[in-house]
Amino acid sequence: QVQLVESGGGLVQPGGFLRLSCAASGSIFSIYRMGWYRQAPGNQRELVARITSGNTTNYAESVKGRFTISRDNAKNTVYLQMNSLKPEDTAVYYCNADTVRTLGGSHIQLIWGQGTQVTVSS
């Protein structure tokens, strides 16, 4: 069984920073892409950033220049460095893993973490 566990959320003032981490555990052989999504109350879940195993990245326009996604393939962990945070960044942030191959040869299309709350407020 493969699981994703996020950490690093919390309350921060506008202009502040946070670093989110998401670690995948289980019998993992490889993960093609890992990403961060967020969902604010009343809104749909939206892409924040994602990164492939080859370090190709995509960002939402609203976070470009402020957020940086990175990953450690050896640790099956993805990070999201969030700088210059704004109140509109407040949301539950979810990590996902796309196209997971297990050591047993199984293929899992998509896995989600449980989410971590980020609140930007003075």
BELBELNOR-V310702 format. One record per residue. N is the residue number from 1. RES is the residue in one small letter. SS is DSSP state (H for helix, E for strand, L for the rest). Layout:
[[N | RES | SS] [N | RES | SS]]
This chain:
[[1 | q | L] [2 | v | L] [3 | q | E] [4 | l | E] [5 | v | E] [6 | e | E] [7 | s | E] [8 | g | L] [9 | g | L] [10 | g | E] [11 | l | E] [12 | v | E] [13 | q | L] [14 | p | L] [15 | g | L] [16 | g | L] [17 | f | L] [18 | l | E] [19 | r | E] [20 | l | E] [21 | s | E] [22 | c | E] [23 | a | E] [24 | a | E] [25 | s | E] [26 | g | L] [27 | s | L] [28 | i | E] [29 | f | E] [30 | s | E] [31 | i | E] [32 | y | E] [33 | r | E] [34 | m | E] [35 | g | E] [36 | w | E] [37 | y | E] [38 | r | E] [39 | q | E] [40 | a | L] [41 | p | L] [42 | g | L] [43 | n | L] [44 | q | L] [45 | r | L] [46 | e | E] [47 | l | E] [48 | v | E] [49 | a | E] [50 | r | E] [51 | i | E] [52 | t | E] [53 | s | L] [54 | g | L] [55 | n | L] [56 | t | L] [57 | t | E] [58 | n | E] [59 | y | E] [60 | a | L] [61 | e | H] [62 | s | H] [63 | v | H] [64 | k | L] [65 | g | L] [66 | r | L] [67 | f | E] [68 | t | E] [69 | i | E] [70 | s | E] [71 | r | E] [72 | d | E] [73 | n | H] [74 | a | H] [75 | k | H] [76 | n | L] [77 | t | E] [78 | v | E] [79 | y | E] [80 | l | E] [81 | q | E] [82 | m | E] [83 | n | L] [84 | s | L] [85 | l | L] [86 | k | L] [87 | p | H] [88 | e | H] [89 | d | H] [90 | t | L] [91 | a | E] [92 | v | E] [93 | y | E] [94 | y | E] [95 | c | E] [96 | n | E] [97 | a | E] [98 | d | E] [99 | t | E] [100 | v | E] [101 | r | E] [102 | t | E] [103 | l | L] [104 | g | L] [105 | g | L] [106 | s | L] [107 | h | E] [108 | i | E] [109 | q | E] [110 | l | E] [111 | i | E] [112 | w | E] [113 | g | L] [114 | q | L] [115 | g | L] [116 | t | E] [117 | q | E] [118 | v | E] [119 | t | E] [120 | v | E] [121 | s | L] [122 | s | L]]
